């Protein structure tokens, strides 16, 4: 098995005082906690930090660990002769129960040694329950503002309800972890976690592209030609938007910072103009269009070849 340097894991000296161990552990546990950390390999590092703290914060385990001597992290390691005679094992404080610790920990500290087996037999620590993975569907409004959700689970033949808080700015594919809400341990250890992958249902008005929100905004030909001020419905409330003179169909107008909120920067809100004609024209409206046709010299197709006239 491979040697674990618990002092190096916590970034402390071998003569560190208990309060230094506690301070280092709390700092690293916050940094790598899987629920909040964006660090690569955070879950594995969180386990390593917990394992190191379990040994170094327990005076009996720390004393025994220090007696092993100095080795390089990852160096092949075997327990010294007579290691099984350390008082029949370590009772500890129970911090390791249900934790997924390394083989090094399990062989050195993680199981009670049986005196009747000459100190060579071990009973493994209780195993952690399995995680439950599921999909949670949200509306765009729920994802934008955040919400409370309640889901029903069937785990190990038992029906139960779980409540959770979905943070504002949740995106499709984000995962929420609810610690201890997974399957119970079959051996009396800690329960697994509930892992929820978020998906966002299509909206009748808006579409979500990355962190940006798009809205197709119908406007009349005269609003496009003359310019106007529109009232734009956003997920955060109505906003006034000025449309420039001579606006084009398909033109996008940006409302900066009005998209999905996110820790790494809020997205934008885009209004895409769509020029629409009245479904029917009155005689007066038709006459005005005919008048405009006779007055205007505008050619919308200047690059097209001239049509043949027969």
C-alpha positions in Angstrom: 0.0 0.0 0.0 1.0 3.7 -0.4 2.1 5.8 2.5 0.0 8.9 3.3 1.7 12.0 4.7 -1.2 13.5 6.7 0.9 16.6 7.7 1.6 17.5 4.1 -2.1 17.0 3.2 -3.1 19.6 5.8 -0.1 21.8 5.0 1.2 21.9 8.6 4.4 21.1 10.4 4.8 17.8 12.3 4.9 19.7 15.6 1.7 21.6 14.9 -0.5 22.3 17.9 -4.1 21.0 18.0 -5.5 24.5 17.2 -3.3 24.7 14.1 -4.6 21.3 12.9 -8.2 22.4 13.5 -7.6 25.7 11.7 -5.9 24.0 8.7 -8.7 21.4 8.4 -11.5 24.0 8.5 -9.8 26.1 5.8 -9.3 23.1 3.5 -12.7 21.5 4.1 -14.3 24.8 3.1 -12.1 25.0 0.0 -12.8 21.5 -1.3 -16.3 20.8 0.0 -18.1 19.1 -3.0 -21.2 21.2 -2.6 -19.5 24.5 -3.2 -16.0 23.9 -4.6 -15.1 24.4 -8.3 -11.6 23.0 -7.8 -10.6 20.1 -10.1 -10.8 16.8 -8.1 -12.4 18.6 -5.1 -14.3 15.5 -3.9 -11.2 13.4 -3.7 -9.2 16.2 -2.0 -12.1 16.6 0.5 -11.8 12.9 1.4 -8.0 13.2 1.9 -8.4 16.3 4.1 -11.0 14.5 6.3 -8.8 11.4 6.6 -5.8 13.5 7.6 -7.8 15.4 10.2 -9.3 12.2 11.6 -5.8 10.9 12.4 -4.0 14.1 13.5 -6.8 15.5 15.6 -7.0 12.3 17.7 -4.1 12.2 20.2 -3.9 8.4 20.2 -3.9 8.0 16.5 -1.5 10.8 15.9 1.0 9.3 18.4 0.8 6.0 16.7 1.1 7.6 13.3 4.2 9.6 14.4 5.8 6.3 15.5 5.8 5.1 11.9 8.7 7.5 11.0 9.2 9.5 7.9 8.3 8.3 4.4 7.7 10.0 1.1 4.0 10.5 0.1 3.0 7.6 -2.2 6.0 5.5 -1.2 5.3 1.8 -0.9 4.8 1.1 2.8 4.3 -1.9 5.1 3.3 -1.7 8.8 6.3 -2.2 11.1 6.5 -5.6 12.9 4.2 -5.7 15.9 1.9 -2.9 14.7 -1.1 -5.0 15.6 -0.2 -4.8 19.3 -1.2 -1.1 19.7 -3.8 -1.8 22.4 -6.0 -3.9 20.2 -6.8 -1.1 17.8 -8.2 2.5 18.0 -11.5 3.4 19.3 -11.1 7.1 18.3 -14.0 9.5 18.3 -16.0 7.9 15.6 -15.2 10.5 13.0 -14.3 7.8 10.4 -17.6 6.0 10.5 -19.0 5.7 7.1 -16.2 7.7 5.5 -14.6 6.4 2.3 -11.0 6.5 3.6 -7.9 5.0 1.9 -6.5 1.5 2.3 -3.6 3.0 4.3 -6.1 4.4 6.9 -8.2 1.2 6.9 -5.1 -0.9 7.6 -3.6 1.4 10.1 -6.6 2.9 12.0 -9.9 2.2 10.4 -10.9 -1.1 12.0 -10.9 -2.6 15.4 -8.3 -5.4 15.7 -9.4 -8.6 17.2 -7.2 -9.8 20.1 -8.4 -13.3 19.6 -6.8 -13.3 16.1 -3.4 -12.3 17.3 -3.8 -8.7 16.1 -3.9 -9.7 12.5 -7.6 -9.8 11.7 -9.6 -6.7 11.0 -13.3 -5.7 10.8 -13.8 -3.1 8.1 -15.4 0.2 9.0 -19.1 0.6 8.0 -19.5 1.3 4.3 -21.2 4.5 3.1 -24.6 4.1 1.4 -24.9 4.5 -2.3 -25.7 7.8 -4.0 -29.0 8.4 -5.7 -28.8 10.3 -9.1 -31.9 11.9 -10.6 -33.0 14.8 -12.9 -34.8 17.9 -11.6 -36.8 19.8 -14.1 -37.2 23.6 -13.6 -39.0 26.4 -15.4 -36.9 29.3 -16.6 -38.4 31.5 -14.0 -37.5 29.1 -11.2 -33.9 28.8 -12.5 -33.6 32.6 -12.8 -35.0 33.6 -9.4 -34.2 30.4 -7.4 -36.9 28.4 -5.7 -37.7 25.7 -3.2 -38.6 22.3 -4.6 -39.9 19.1 -3.1 -39.3 15.8 -4.8 -40.5 12.3 -3.9 -37.9 9.5 -3.8 -38.2 5.7 -3.6 -35.1 4.5 -1.9 -34.6 0.9 -0.5 -38.3 0.3 -0.8 -39.2 3.4 1.2 -41.1 6.4 -0.1 -39.9 9.8 1.2 -40.1 13.4 0.4 -37.0 15.7 0.1 -37.1 19.5 0.1 -34.3 21.6 -1.3 -33.4 25.2 -2.2 -32.4 25.7 -5.9 -30.1 28.8 -6.1 -30.8 31.7 -8.4 -29.0 31.5 -11.8 -29.1 27.7 -11.9 -28.2 26.4 -15.4 -29.0 23.3 -17.4 -26.5 20.5 -16.5 -25.7 22.0 -13.0 -25.7 19.3 -10.3 -27.1 19.8 -6.8 -25.8 17.6 -4.0 -27.9 16.9 -0.9 -25.6 15.2 1.6 -27.1 12.1 3.4 -30.3 12.0 1.3 -29.2 8.9 -0.8 -29.5 5.2 0.0 -28.9 4.2 3.7 -25.8 2.2 4.5 -26.4 -1.5 4.8 -23.7 -1.8 7.4 -24.7 1.1 9.7 -22.5 3.8 8.1 -23.4 7.2 6.7 -26.1 7.4 4.1 -25.2 8.3 0.5 -25.9 11.6 -1.2 -28.7 12.7 -3.6 -27.2 14.1 -6.8 -29.7 16.1 -8.9 -28.9 17.1 -12.5 -30.9 20.2 -13.5 -32.8 20.7 -16.7 -34.8 23.7 -17.8 -38.1 23.4 -19.7 -38.7 25.5 -22.8 -40.4 28.9 -22.2 -43.2 30.4 -24.3 -41.4 33.8 -24.7 -37.8 33.3 -24.0 -35.0 31.1 -25.1 -31.8 30.4 -23.1 -28.4 30.3 -24.9 -25.6 29.8 -22.4 -26.1 32.6 -19.9 -27.9 34.9 -22.4 -31.7 35.2 -22.7 -33.4 36.0 -26.1 -36.8 37.4 -26.7 -38.3 37.8 -30.2 -40.1 41.2 -30.2 -42.7 41.8 -33.0 -42.7 45.4 -34.2 -44.7 47.2 -37.0 -43.1 48.5 -40.2 -43.7 52.1 -39.1 -42.1 51.4 -35.7 -39.0 50.1 -37.5 -38.9 53.0 -40.0 -39.5 55.8 -37.6 -38.0 54.4 -34.4 -39.9 53.9 -31.2 -39.7 53.1 -27.5 -40.9 49.6 -26.5 -41.8 48.1 -23.1 -39.8 44.8 -22.9 -40.9 42.1 -20.5 -37.9 40.5 -18.8 -37.7 37.9 -16.1 -36.7 40.7 -13.7 -39.6 43.0 -14.7 -40.5 45.4 -17.5 -37.8 47.7 -19.1 -38.0 50.5 -21.6 -36.0 50.0 -24.8 -35.4 52.6 -27.6 -35.6 51.2 -31.1 -33.4 53.2 -33.5 -34.8 54.8 -36.7 -34.5 52.3 -39.6 -34.4 49.2 -37.5 -34.1 45.9 -39.4 -36.0 42.7 -39.0 -33.7 40.3 -37.1 -31.7 43.1 -35.5 -30.6 42.3 -31.9 -30.6 45.0 -29.2 -28.7 44.2 -26.0 -29.8 44.8 -22.4 -26.4 44.3 -20.7 -26.4 42.2 -17.4 -30.1 41.3 -17.7 -29.5 37.6 -18.5 -29.0 34.7 -16.1 -27.3 35.6 -12.8 -24.1 33.7 -12.3 -21.1 33.7 -10.0 -18.7 34.2 -12.9 -20.7 37.1 -14.4 -24.3 37.7 -15.4 -25.5 37.1 -18.9 -27.2 39.6 -21.2 -30.8 39.9 -22.5 -31.2 40.2 -26.2 -34.3 41.7 -27.9 -34.5 40.4 -31.5 -36.7 42.6 -33.6 -39.3 40.9 -35.9 -41.1 43.2 -38.4 -44.7 42.0 -38.9 -47.5 43.2 -41.1 -51.1 43.6 -40.2 -53.1 40.5 -41.2 -55.6 42.6 -43.1 -55.5 46.2 -44.5 -58.3 48.7 -44.5 -58.9 50.6 -47.8 -57.2 53.7 -46.3 -54.2 51.7 -45.1 -53.9 50.0 -48.5 -54.0 53.4 -50.2 -51.2 54.7 -47.9 -49.0 51.7 -48.8 -49.7 52.3 -52.5 -48.8 56.0 -52.0 -45.6 55.0 -50.3 -44.8 52.6 -53.1 -45.2 55.3 -55.7 -43.0 57.8 -53.7 -40.2 55.6 -52.6 -37.0 54.9 -54.7 -35.7 52.4 -52.1 -34.3 49.2 -53.7 -34.1 46.4 -51.1 -32.3 44.1 -53.5 -29.4 46.2 -55.0 -27.0 43.3 -55.5 -29.5 41.1 -57.4 -29.2 40.9 -61.2 -31.6 43.1 -63.1 -34.8 41.2 -63.9 -35.4 40.4 -67.6 -38.5 42.2 -68.9 -40.2 40.5 -71.8 
